[in-house]
Amino acid sequence: MKRQAVEQNMECCYCLTQMIFWMPMKHKPTPPNMATRDHVIPKARNGNNQPPNILVCCQSCNVERSDLPADLFALLKIWQRNGKEEL
């Protein structure tokens, strides 16, 4: 995952924020820009853990996306970046 994040210039593939690598600690909140593994086809929709199905995104986008299709969520984030309100 770290190599792929470096290839993405440590930017979230959805919102383009700078990500960090963070080791979770007890009693400490997880930062929203922590780098996480995201599945193009969600595991909830029978996606797998093979490299072509993995993206690196920030924690907040990963939680917000849930099991939406990756392309639909990416379009939503582009819409939001361009100053449009949510759908």
Stockholm file with secondary structure:
# STOCKHOLM 1.0

chainA/1-87         MKRQAVEQNMECCYCLTQMIFWMPMKHKPTPPNMATRDHVIPKARNGNNQPPNILVCCQSCNVERSDLPADLFALLKIWQRNGKEEL
#=GR chainA/1-87 SS CHHHHHHTTTBCTTTCCBCBCCCCCTTSCCCTTBEEEEESSCGGGTCCCSGGGEEEEEHHHHHHHTTSCHHHHHHHHHHHHTTCCCC
#=GC SS_cons        CHHHHHHTTTBCTTTCCBCBCCCCCTTSCCCTTBEEEEESSCGGGTCCCSGGGEEEEEHHHHHHHTTSCHHHHHHHHHHHHTTCCCC
//
